[in-house]
Amino acid sequence: MKVLVTGGAGRLGRSVATVLHQAGHHAVSVDRVDHPDPAVDDVRLDLLDEDAVVSAFADLRPDAVVHLAAIAVPFSAPELQILTTNTRLAQVVVDASLRAGARKVLAAGSPTVLGYGAPGGWTPRYLPLDEEHPTAPWNAYALSKQVVEGVVAMHARTAPEAVLGSFRPCFVVSPEEWAGAPTQQGHTIADRLRDPALAAVSLFNYVDARDAGEFVLRWLEVADASISGEAFFVGAADALAVLPTAQAVAGALPSAAGAAAHLPGTSAAFSCAKAERLLGWTPRRSWRGELQGAPDLVGARPGPVLTAGGPA
Ligand SMILES: NC(=O)c1ccc[n+]([C@@H]2O[C@H](COP(=O)([O-])OP(=O)(O)OC[C@H]3O[C@@H](n4cnc5c(N)ncnc54)[C@H](O)[C@@H]3O)[C@@H](O)[C@H]2O)c1
């Protein structure tokens, strides 16, 4: 399958393109910068230029398009710029993909659509969080990602000949970040584990970039018309915390302590059961097996699990 990966040179896109390439697909990174792996083909393009995108995609004739290009960090640009850039990119890329004959189109949303971290407070209705949980974006990035999901769902209603979908990758950790490179937030993964406040706002979610790449591969190979337009959470099976998840969540967000009390052991506060049920995908990697250079963290035993009634 010939698959265009927009944003293919980015933190997530690099792994997605490599996983697709290694699985025998013809992955082509479409980005403003080159893909670092010379084995992966790339096309340099400003994806905000609609005419150029329509023309390039028509020439490339992809079987599938994975749309990742975006301003990927909340508040990293003025709010209006994030909103208009991310929503324009989604509409331009999805429309051009279908016009070029692509039969599979998958776009990246974000778990931030849920609304965690809102200045006015936020409490989950239940845990673990799943795709049925209400959304409440409170900044331009999260809102743009809700629109991305809407763009995908809209085209799914009008393009029955194609299969479309979106996914909400949790905090993406690339192979070099497990080895100590700074994350998109500037700190390292070891910093994030040593200071729970850094991951608290997102309820300790994360996903290995290669696991996310394998989700994309699975979706491209398995998704059919029966799930066109659907969104999926894509996260690790455990939480990015040394403490048991119930204890970590209760410390970070006391209003969620009751909902978190039944989360077993180190399990994630985000559920990927839908992806497992409909696509047969499950995450394979945990920070405990991937983090390098921090044996004190990797070897740390989670403390006692707190339940609503106290330590269990
Ligand atoms: N990294 C995360 O933790 C995370 C979490 C949830 C969702 N996401 C989403 O996943 C996607 C990828 O995130 P990432 O962390 O790899 O981001 P990134 O910033 O590392 O990569 C984005 C890539 O898109 C390219 N790009 C941006 N605008 C472009 C344009 N106009 N034309 C061509 N290329 C353009 C950039 O050059 C870059 O290579 C984004 O949509 C992001 O919102 C990421």
Ligand as a Chemical Component Dictionary entry (heavy atoms), coordinates in Angstrom:
data_LIG
# 
_chem_comp.id                   LIG 
_chem_comp.type                 NON-POLYMER 
_chem_comp.pdbx_formal_charge   0 
_chem_comp.three_letter_code    LIG 
# 
loop_
_chem_comp_atom.comp_id 
_chem_comp_atom.atom_id 
_chem_comp_atom.alt_atom_id 
_chem_comp_atom.type_symbol 
_chem_comp_atom.charge 
_chem_comp_atom.model_Cartn_x 
_chem_comp_atom.model_Cartn_y 
_chem_comp_atom.model_Cartn_z 
_chem_comp_atom.pdbx_ordinal 
LIG N1  N1  N 0  3.373  14.196 20.590 1  
LIG C1  C1  C 0  2.318  13.947 21.358 2  
LIG O1  O1  O 0  2.434  13.655 22.540 3  
LIG C2  C2  C 0  0.918  13.995 20.752 4  
LIG C3  C3  C 0  -0.171 13.667 21.558 5  
LIG C4  C4  C 0  -1.450 13.729 21.020 6  
LIG C5  C5  C 0  -1.611 14.078 19.691 7  
LIG N2  N2  N 1  -0.538 14.391 18.931 8  
LIG C6  C6  C 0  -0.747 14.760 17.531 9  
LIG O2  O2  O 0  0.019  13.889 16.706 10 
LIG C7  C7  C 0  0.498  14.601 15.574 11 
LIG C8  C8  C 0  2.003  14.507 15.494 12 
LIG O3  O3  O 0  2.565  15.071 16.670 13 
LIG P1  P1  P 0  4.141  15.172 16.859 14 
LIG O4  O4  O 0  4.419  15.168 18.311 15 
LIG O5  O5  O -1 4.833  14.185 15.980 16 
LIG O6  O6  O 0  4.401  16.642 16.310 17 
LIG P2  P2  P 0  5.742  17.258 15.720 18 
LIG O7  O7  O 0  5.672  18.727 15.913 19 
LIG O8  O8  O 0  6.933  16.523 16.219 20 
LIG O9  O9  O 0  5.607  16.928 14.175 21 
LIG C9  C9  C 0  4.695  17.622 13.358 22 
LIG C10 C10 C 0  5.269  17.605 11.955 23 
LIG O10 O10 O 0  4.341  18.278 11.104 24 
LIG C11 C11 C 0  5.080  19.072 10.200 25 
LIG N3  N3  N 0  4.238  20.175 9.754  26 
LIG C12 C12 C 0  3.571  21.069 10.528 27 
LIG N4  N4  N 0  2.946  21.962 9.760  28 
LIG C13 C13 C 0  3.229  21.636 8.472  29 
LIG C14 C14 C 0  2.894  22.193 7.214  30 
LIG N5  N5  N 0  2.146  23.295 7.109  31 
LIG N6  N6  N 0  3.351  21.593 6.100  32 
LIG C15 C15 C 0  4.136  20.503 6.183  33 
LIG N7  N7  N 0  4.497  19.923 7.349  34 
LIG C16 C16 C 0  4.050  20.499 8.467  35 
LIG C17 C17 C 0  6.278  19.573 10.999 36 
LIG O11 O11 O 0  7.351  19.951 10.145 37 
LIG C18 C18 C 0  6.598  18.352 11.851 38 
LIG O12 O12 O 0  7.568  17.508 11.251 39 
LIG C19 C19 C 0  -0.029 16.022 15.718 40 
LIG O13 O13 O 0  -1.231 16.139 15.005 41 
LIG C20 C20 C 0  -0.283 16.146 17.206 42 
LIG O14 O14 O 0  -1.235 17.127 17.492 43 
LIG C21 C21 C 0  0.743  14.348 19.425 44 
# 
loop_
_chem_comp_bond.comp_id 
_chem_comp_bond.atom_id_1 
_chem_comp_bond.atom_id_2 
_chem_comp_bond.value_order 
_chem_comp_bond.pdbx_ordinal 
LIG N1  C1  SING 1  
LIG C1  O1  DOUB 2  
LIG C1  C2  SING 3  
LIG C2  C3  SING 4  
LIG C2  C21 DOUB 5  
LIG C3  C4  DOUB 6  
LIG C4  C5  SING 7  
LIG C5  N2  DOUB 8  
LIG N2  C6  SING 9  
LIG N2  C21 SING 10 
LIG C6  O2  SING 11 
LIG C6  C20 SING 12 
LIG O2  C7  SING 13 
LIG C7  C8  SING 14 
LIG C7  C19 SING 15 
LIG C8  O3  SING 16 
LIG O3  P1  SING 17 
LIG P1  O4  DOUB 18 
LIG P1  O5  SING 19 
LIG P1  O6  SING 20 
LIG O6  P2  SING 21 
LIG P2  O7  DOUB 22 
LIG P2  O8  SING 23 
LIG P2  O9  SING 24 
LIG O9  C9  SING 25 
LIG C9  C10 SING 26 
LIG C10 O10 SING 27 
LIG C10 C18 SING 28 
LIG O10 C11 SING 29 
LIG C11 N3  SING 30 
LIG C11 C17 SING 31 
LIG N3  C12 SING 32 
LIG N3  C16 SING 33 
LIG C12 N4  DOUB 34 
LIG N4  C13 SING 35 
LIG C13 C14 SING 36 
LIG C13 C16 DOUB 37 
LIG C14 N5  SING 38 
LIG C14 N6  DOUB 39 
LIG N6  C15 SING 40 
LIG C15 N7  DOUB 41 
LIG N7  C16 SING 42 
LIG C17 O11 SING 43 
LIG C17 C18 SING 44 
LIG C18 O12 SING 45 
LIG C19 O13 SING 46 
LIG C19 C20 SING 47 
LIG C20 O14 SING 48 
# 
